[in-house]
Amino acid sequence: MSIEPTGRREEHDGTTYIVYTRTFHAPIDAVWAAVTEPERLVRWIGTWTGDPSSGQVAFRMTAEGEDVAEEIYRIDVCEPPRHLVTRSHTPGEGQPDTVWRLELNLEESDGVTTLTFAQEMSDPAVAENVGPGWDYYLDRLVAAETGADVATVAWDDYYPAQAEHYRAEFS
């Protein structure tokens, strides 16, 4: 099956982002819970531990199997239930460190909540992997929130099929 890529390139204040939008027939508080509460996150991507009031949490992507290490995410902005900005920092082993800046915005109108998710793309070379990855995970979120079987969202439908779209979008 072929899934159409939804990520698009946007420039914000001189910084390049990959941006995605999903809509939910649900109140904003329900969508906020789906993207911030560990017991809801685990259904589609992973889980976190720690105390968010400290400004950071440990996050582990459980959707990629049991061998994935935890990453520390710094919480730069948290304005429930509308706005969340985080940064992860992964030390590079013999290569430059990886820093991912992620931004989530929610808006509700007439019982429909729109989620806009963005990742800073400081290295366009990773777009061919990151792009399909976020389409995959956000579609898993939609499946989880609509009561569909998350297991039916198959990685092989996203990668490598979407890689060329994201290479072209960020070249």
ChimeraX attribute file (.defattr): number of C-alpha atoms within 10 A of each C-alpha:
attribute: neighborCount
match mode: 1-to-1
recipient: residues
	/A:1	8
	/A:2	10
	/A:3	16
	/A:4	13
	/A:5	18
	/A:6	17
	/A:7	22
	/A:8	16
	/A:9	17
	/A:10	17
	/A:11	12
	/A:12	8
	/A:13	6
	/A:14	7
	/A:15	10
	/A:16	18
	/A:17	23
	/A:18	24
	/A:19	22
	/A:20	20
	/A:21	17
	/A:22	16
	/A:23	15
	/A:24	17
	/A:25	16
	/A:26	17
	/A:27	16
	/A:28	22
	/A:29	14
	/A:30	15
	/A:31	25
	/A:32	21
	/A:33	15
	/A:34	20
	/A:35	19
	/A:36	15
	/A:37	12
	/A:38	16
	/A:39	13
	/A:40	20
	/A:41	20
	/A:42	19
	/A:43	20
	/A:44	25
	/A:45	19
	/A:46	18
	/A:47	22
	/A:48	22
	/A:49	13
	/A:50	12
	/A:51	10
	/A:52	14
	/A:53	9
	/A:54	9
	/A:55	14
	/A:56	19
	/A:57	21
	/A:58	17
	/A:59	18
	/A:60	21
	/A:61	19
	/A:62	18
	/A:63	17
	/A:64	10
	/A:65	9
	/A:66	9
	/A:67	9
	/A:68	11
	/A:69	11
	/A:70	17
	/A:71	15
	/A:72	19
	/A:73	23
	/A:74	18
	/A:75	19
	/A:76	14
	/A:77	13
	/A:78	15
	/A:79	9
	/A:80	14
	/A:81	16
	/A:82	16
	/A:83	16
	/A:84	20
	/A:85	19
	/A:86	20
	/A:87	17
	/A:88	19
	/A:89	14
	/A:90	14
	/A:91	11
	/A:92	10
	/A:93	7
	/A:94	6
	/A:95	7
	/A:96	9
	/A:97	11
	/A:98	13
	/A:99	16
	/A:100	16
	/A:101	20
	/A:102	21
	/A:103	19
	/A:104	21
	/A:105	18
	/A:106	21
	/A:107	16
	/A:108	18
	/A:109	11
	/A:110	8
	/A:111	11
	/A:112	14
	/A:113	21
	/A:114	20
	/A:115	23
	/A:116	16
	/A:117	21
	/A:118	23
	/A:119	22
	/A:120	21
	/A:121	23
	/A:122	15
	/A:123	10
	/A:124	18
	/A:125	13
	/A:126	14
	/A:127	24
	/A:128	21
	/A:129	17
	/A:130	19
	/A:131	28
	/A:132	28
	/A:133	17
	/A:134	21
	/A:135	23
	/A:136	22
	/A:137	18
	/A:138	19
	/A:139	17
	/A:140	23
	/A:141	24
	/A:142	19
	/A:143	18
	/A:144	19
	/A:145	20
	/A:146	13
	/A:147	8
	/A:148	13
	/A:149	12
	/A:150	18
	/A:151	13
	/A:152	9
	/A:153	19
	/A:154	15
	/A:155	15
	/A:156	13
	/A:157	15
	/A:158	22
	/A:159	20
	/A:160	12
	/A:161	17
	/A:162	21
	/A:163	20
	/A:164	16
	/A:165	18
	/A:166	24
	/A:167	16
	/A:168	11
	/A:169	17
	/A:170	21
	/A:171	8
